[in-house]
Amino acid sequence: MLFVCYPKCSTCKKAEKWLDERKISYEKRDIKTQNPTADELREWWEKSGLPLKRFFNTSGNLYKEMKLKDRLPDMSEEEQIELLATDGMLVKRPVLVDGDKVLVGFKEKEWEEIV
């Protein structure tokens, strides 16, 4: 299981604590120092079944600075994936990847059902 997070993120800390309390083993990866590649993001998006917009950290400063709320609707999915791959701070976190299951963000109820 791969746990992609930003160590300073409070939501990521809650998710990690949740995993640790349940003694679930995982490989931890810092999204800022090891940004997901376009291929990884494409694969995670396809496995997640989520709209691509859910992979964007819409509350992040970079998202707001780049005015992505207005730009994303005019971008192709491939352009969006390539953009996400440029900076881990654009990606909503945490991301939990377990085989064919991918969770984006931490909602305890959702994680309990899938993990």
Phi, psi and omega per residue, in radians:
M1 nan 2.357 3.138
L2 -1.909 2.210 3.131
F3 -1.975 1.869 -3.108
V4 -1.768 2.110 -3.011
C5 -2.562 3.026 3.003
Y6 -2.034 2.008 -3.005
P7 -0.952 -0.482 -3.117
K8 -1.509 -0.108 -3.082
C9 -1.388 2.185 -3.110
S10 -1.138 -0.636 3.114
T11 -1.148 -0.691 3.101
C12 -1.119 -0.684 3.111
K13 -1.099 -0.719 3.107
K14 -1.104 -0.755 -3.125
A15 -1.128 -0.736 3.133
E16 -1.128 -0.730 3.093
K17 -1.064 -0.729 3.131
W18 -1.046 -0.788 3.122
L19 -1.119 -0.788 -3.114
D20 -1.112 -0.714 3.139
E21 -1.093 -0.498 -3.141
R22 -1.659 0.104 3.125
K23 0.962 0.693 3.114
I24 -1.606 2.176 -3.109
S25 -1.480 2.539 -3.093
Y26 -2.744 2.788 3.004
E27 -1.741 2.184 -3.093
K28 -1.654 2.362 3.141
R29 -2.353 2.247 3.135
D30 -1.388 2.050 -3.061
I31 -1.163 -0.397 -3.126
K32 -1.411 -0.699 -3.116
T33 -1.560 -0.419 3.107
Q34 -2.242 1.299 -3.100
N35 -1.061 2.402 3.066
P36 -1.046 2.485 3.103
T37 -1.394 2.887 3.091
A38 -1.048 -0.694 3.131
D39 -1.117 -0.749 3.103
E40 -1.094 -0.831 -3.117
L41 -1.062 -0.731 3.125
R42 -1.068 -0.802 -3.137
E43 -1.121 -0.794 -3.136
W44 -1.097 -0.743 -3.134
W45 -1.070 -0.808 -3.132
E46 -1.091 -0.729 -3.128
K47 -1.239 -0.545 -3.046
S48 -1.248 -0.538 -3.052
G49 1.290 0.135 -3.114
L50 -1.580 2.743 2.995
P51 -1.126 2.534 -3.098
L52 -1.013 -0.565 -3.132
K53 -1.019 -0.499 3.136
R54 -1.145 -0.298 3.128
F55 -1.455 -0.141 3.136
F56 -1.575 2.404 3.075
N57 -1.425 1.433 -3.013
T58 -1.191 -0.279 3.118
S59 -1.677 -0.012 -3.104
G60 -1.365 2.675 3.140
N61 -1.076 -0.735 -3.099
L62 -1.093 -0.738 3.106
Y63 -0.995 -0.781 -3.118
K64 -1.237 -0.752 3.133
E65 -1.055 -0.652 -3.115
M66 -1.450 -0.022 -3.129
K67 0.910 0.790 -3.064
L68 -1.242 -0.414 3.104
K69 -0.972 -0.696 -3.128
D70 -1.483 -0.476 -3.046
R71 -1.500 -0.606 -3.034
L72 -0.999 -0.732 -3.103
P73 -1.035 -0.425 -3.137
D74 -1.632 0.010 -3.115
M75 -1.757 2.541 3.055
S76 -1.264 2.865 3.107
E77 -1.051 -0.700 -3.136
E78 -1.112 -0.720 3.099
E79 -1.115 -0.680 3.117
Q80 -1.128 -0.752 3.126
I81 -1.106 -0.778 3.118
E82 -1.061 -0.695 3.118
L83 -1.133 -0.805 3.104
L84 -0.991 -0.632 -3.094
A85 -1.271 -0.186 -3.112
T86 -1.389 -0.435 -3.077
D87 -2.753 2.117 -3.134
G88 -1.026 -0.399 -3.124
M89 -1.276 -0.194 3.058
L90 -1.439 -0.317 -3.027
V91 -1.566 2.293 3.076
K92 -1.117 2.454 -3.102
R93 -2.402 2.829 -0.055
P94 -1.317 2.865 3.014
V95 -2.052 2.247 3.110
L96 -2.035 2.135 -3.096
V97 -2.064 2.099 3.138
D98 -2.382 1.643 -3.113
G99 1.078 -2.040 -3.125
D100 -1.573 0.016 -3.112
K101 -1.813 2.342 3.100
V102 -2.348 2.208 3.085
L103 -2.019 2.395 -3.139
V104 -2.117 2.205 -3.037
G105 1.411 2.950 -3.121
F106 -2.081 1.897 2.987
K107 -2.148 1.937 -3.002
E108 -0.908 -0.782 -3.113
K109 -1.064 -0.754 3.133
E110 -1.107 -0.756 -3.126
W111 -1.151 -0.685 3.128
E112 -1.062 -0.634 -3.112
E113 -1.258 -0.537 -2.980
I114 -1.844 -0.591 -3.035
V115 -1.396 nan nan
